[in-house]
Amino acid sequence: MLLILARHGNTFGPGDTPVWGGAHEDLPLVESGLEQSREIGRAIRDAGLVLDRILAGPLKRTRTGARLAAEKCGFAGEVEIDERLKEIDYGVWGGKTDGEVAEQWNQGTIDAWRERSIPPEGAGWSPSPATIQADVRAVLASVTRNLSQDNKVLIVTSNGILRYFHKLLAEDGAAQGSTNVKTGHMCAFNVTRAEATLSVWNADASEFRSVMAKSLEN
């Protein structure tokens, strides 16, 4: 089966100051984020992929993004809203800028999360990494029941949760390089009974189209 993962689009415009947006910062997509969501759908459509399921987290940015992608790729079903795909609650970091967080926690703690997916201690993040990992395993178990080549599933969620998908699916490769996914970017795994093979990680719509086109040629 083909599992496509996507991060929601932009929640900050050119004049906005970005802050840490977690489970309690239910930010809507700005105009560019709405267009990124449509572009995800177009990329899937242009690659000739017909989706069997679309799942999304419950926050506005993931719900809206998934529904716009569904419209553009011609998905005929209902987008499934799954609470297990809700972004991490960033505790006392939530709603703060990088500068505000760094004043109390230092830049190294921010970099540890962004570059190596190491959460800070004592910042009140929740759920625990073990709980998130269990939730992601459960979602994966649901979407991989049908491992036929024809089965194609899109999951739209947030950057923090996507790191755990990478950890579980990429296994030894999870520690190599950043697992960050930019807004509006896409990832894909080919999943069989024996293994999950990473096709692309953190690709914009154009790169995703190119990778999928090459895979279809093969």
C-alpha positions in Angstrom: 0.0 0.0 0.0 1.0 3.6 -0.4 0.8 5.7 2.8 1.0 9.5 2.2 1.6 11.8 5.1 1.2 15.6 4.9 1.7 18.5 7.2 -1.0 21.1 7.3 -0.3 24.5 5.5 0.7 27.8 6.9 -1.0 29.2 10.0 1.0 32.5 9.9 1.0 35.1 7.2 3.9 37.4 6.1 3.3 40.0 8.8 2.6 37.5 11.6 5.0 36.5 14.3 5.2 32.7 14.5 4.6 31.1 17.9 4.6 27.5 19.1 1.3 26.1 18.0 0.3 22.9 19.8 -2.9 21.2 20.8 -4.3 24.3 22.6 -3.4 26.7 19.9 -6.2 25.9 17.4 -5.0 28.2 14.7 -6.8 28.4 11.3 -5.0 28.2 8.0 -4.1 31.6 6.4 -4.6 32.1 2.7 -1.3 30.6 1.7 -2.0 27.6 3.9 -5.4 27.1 2.2 -3.6 27.1 -1.2 -0.9 24.7 0.1 -3.7 22.3 1.1 -5.3 22.5 -2.4 -1.8 21.9 -3.9 -1.4 18.7 -1.9 -4.7 17.5 -3.5 -3.5 18.5 -6.9 -0.2 16.7 -6.5 -2.0 13.5 -5.6 -4.4 13.9 -8.5 -1.6 14.7 -11.0 0.3 11.7 -9.9 -2.7 9.6 -10.9 -3.3 8.4 -7.3 -6.8 7.4 -6.3 -7.2 7.5 -2.5 -9.1 4.9 -0.5 -9.1 6.9 2.8 -8.1 10.3 4.2 -7.5 10.8 7.9 -6.9 14.1 9.7 -6.3 15.4 13.2 -9.1 17.3 14.8 -7.6 20.8 14.9 -8.8 23.4 12.4 -5.6 23.5 10.4 -5.6 19.7 9.8 -9.3 19.3 9.3 -9.6 22.1 6.8 -6.4 21.1 5.0 -7.5 17.6 4.6 -10.9 18.6 3.2 -9.4 21.0 0.7 -6.9 18.3 -0.4 -9.8 15.8 -0.7 -11.7 18.2 -3.0 -8.8 18.8 -5.3 -7.8 15.1 -5.7 -11.3 14.0 -6.3 -11.7 11.9 -3.2 -15.3 10.7 -3.0 -15.4 9.6 0.7 -15.6 11.3 4.0 -12.5 12.7 5.7 -12.0 10.7 8.9 -11.2 12.9 12.0 -9.0 11.0 14.4 -8.2 12.4 17.8 -5.0 10.4 17.9 -3.6 12.7 15.2 -4.0 15.8 17.3 -0.8 17.8 17.7 1.3 17.6 20.8 0.4 20.0 23.7 3.5 22.1 24.0 2.8 23.0 27.6 4.4 26.3 28.7 5.9 26.7 25.3 2.5 26.9 23.6 1.7 30.3 22.2 5.3 31.6 22.8 7.8 32.8 20.2 11.2 31.1 19.8 12.8 34.1 21.6 10.5 33.9 24.5 11.1 30.1 24.9 14.9 30.6 24.5 15.0 33.1 27.3 13.8 30.5 29.8 15.0 27.2 28.2 17.9 28.3 25.9 18.2 27.8 22.2 19.9 24.4 22.6 16.7 22.9 24.0 14.7 24.2 21.0 17.3 22.8 18.6 17.3 19.4 20.4 13.6 19.0 19.5 13.8 20.5 16.0 16.9 18.6 14.9 16.8 15.4 17.0 13.2 15.2 18.2 14.2 15.3 21.9 11.4 16.9 23.9 12.3 19.2 26.8 12.0 18.1 30.4 9.7 20.0 32.7 7.9 22.0 30.1 4.6 20.3 30.5 4.4 18.6 27.1 1.7 16.0 26.7 0.8 13.3 26.0 4.0 11.4 26.9 6.2 10.2 24.0 5.1 6.6 24.9 1.5 7.6 24.6 2.0 9.4 21.3 4.0 6.4 19.9 1.2 4.0 21.0 -1.4 6.3 19.3 0.6 6.4 16.1 1.0 2.6 16.1 -2.8 2.3 16.5 -3.4 4.6 13.5 -0.9 2.7 11.5 -2.5 -0.6 12.4 -5.9 0.8 11.1 -4.6 2.1 7.8 -2.4 -0.9 7.0 -5.0 -3.6 7.4 -5.2 -3.7 3.6 -1.7 -4.0 2.2 -2.7 -4.4 -1.4 -0.8 -2.4 -3.9 -4.0 -0.6 -4.9 -4.6 0.7 -1.3 -3.7 4.4 -0.9 -4.2 6.4 2.2 -3.5 10.1 3.1 -3.0 11.3 6.6 -2.9 15.0 7.4 -1.5 16.0 10.7 1.1 18.3 12.4 4.8 18.4 12.6 5.2 17.0 16.1 3.1 13.9 15.3 4.8 13.3 11.9 8.1 12.8 13.7 6.6 9.7 15.4 5.4 8.3 12.1 9.0 8.6 10.8 10.4 7.0 13.9 8.1 4.0 13.6 8.2 3.5 9.9 11.7 4.5 9.0 13.2 2.5 11.9 17.0 2.7 11.7 16.8 5.6 9.3 14.8 7.7 11.7 18.0 9.0 13.4 19.6 10.1 10.1 19.0 13.8 9.5 16.1 16.0 10.5 12.6 14.5 10.7 11.1 18.0 10.4 8.3 18.5 7.8 7.7 22.0 6.5 4.1 23.3 6.2 2.3 22.0 3.2 5.0 19.3 2.6 4.4 15.6 1.9 5.9 12.3 2.7 5.3 8.8 1.4 6.0 5.2 2.3 5.4 2.0 0.5 4.2 -0.5 3.1 4.2 -4.3 2.6 3.8 -7.1 5.1 7.6 -7.3 5.4 8.7 -3.6 5.6 7.9 0.0 5.1 10.1 1.7 2.5 10.5 5.5 2.5 9.9 7.0 -0.9 10.1 10.7 0.0 10.2 12.8 3.2 9.5 16.6 3.5 8.8 17.1 -0.2 6.9 20.0 -1.7 4.1 19.2 -4.1 6.3 19.5 -7.1 8.9 17.1 -5.8 6.2 14.7 -4.6 4.7 14.6 -8.2 8.2 13.9 -9.6 8.9 11.1 -7.1 5.5 9.4 -7.7 5.9 9.7 -11.5 9.3 7.9 -11.3 7.9 5.2 -9.0 5.0 4.5 -11.5 7.5 4.2 -14.3 9.3 1.5 -12.4 
